[in-house]
Amino acid sequence: MNLEEGLVDLICFFEEFFIAHGMNAVFAQYLNLLINLVVLTLIVLGINYLIKHFIIETFKLFTNKTKTTFDDFLIKSNFPRYVGRFIPLLVIYKIFPLIFAEFSQVLDIFYKLVDIYIIILIVWICRSMLRSTRNYLKTREEFNDKPLESFSQIIMIFIWIIGLMFIFSELTDKSVVGFAISLGAASAVILLIFKDTILGLVASIQVSVNDIVRIGDWITFETYGADGTVTEINLATVRVQNWDNTYTTIPTYSLISDSFQNWRGMQESPGRRIKRSVMIKQNSVKFLTHEDLEKFKKIKLIAPYLENRQAEIDKFNESNNVDKTLLINGRNQTNLGVFRKYADSYLREHSAVHKEMYLIVRHLAPTPNGIPLEILCFSKDKRWENYEYISADIFDHLIAAIPYFDLKLFEAPSGDDLRDFLANRSES
């Protein structure tokens, strides 16, 4: 007698026993069925208990002895538990048909339910593996800036789609290909219902493939009021921690449909740009006289420049017989030009300014608020607080130096200015 015949005898034991003691055959059959189901349930619960307290604990003990951390993440994602569920499922799959051998309709439903559960269990195992892989890669430095959350969600969506297709095939007795064809026919409705999900899926792929945004990038997205560091990229949203420690959630699709500023290029470059202007009053600009030149030659940074430049100008004027009784004739230096040279020399001497990147001092087109004198250079230190300190230090000095060149900064009149003007006018 083989094992299967032995199981059949055990399953029919109570039915034969009850019939032998005078019980109705139909009632004895159903009572035997109930007892067998209770016994099967107890067996499955016992196997589950053993799996939980023996197999899983053994797996934990094994992972504690290994040097890699990937198996630790497998435990956290319940991978051993999901795999262990195949053992009681196998027991049910073998014994249940023997119990319900005389109930063919029940067996048809049973086989469908078991197949569906196996599909769902495989999806759960894939999800556990995916989560473990994602969490493990997050511990690796080379993957810190990659949108692993988005990748895992995209893969998980495809796994669920495949799983649902097989479940549909089991329920309807149609092939997976037929289900795919029916999906194609209903594609317009599907696109409408899952529009946001599909847009997020496409955006996540484009963001990753084109390397538009990485985790850790500093971005500015004025439309959503975001200005800070990207902390998470997933299928639907991008999470940004602003500099005031608040969080802004941006739809992933907005990263490819709208315009935003990514500061990664600045962070990867050797320096961070300083681009600011001071407004010079136009009526303070003048030609320099001999006395002015002698006074400015006392300024150490520009003394050699004034000597060489003025010698060149005097030579030109003499060779062209320029009448210098009128200052405008010939070539001349201006206090604004000299100050521009001073600002350029000051920046080139400044220890915090990057000398191998652009360094320009220029004045832009005059405005009603004066002549913009623009400083464009790069600081060596790109950290925000140090960058602001360097910028402030440069402009503190230049603003304080402007009066030494007989120049004036433009400033809109304040209440005190008007009050002093009226007081002086009344006294006169």
Disulfide bonds with the S-S distance in Angstrom:
none
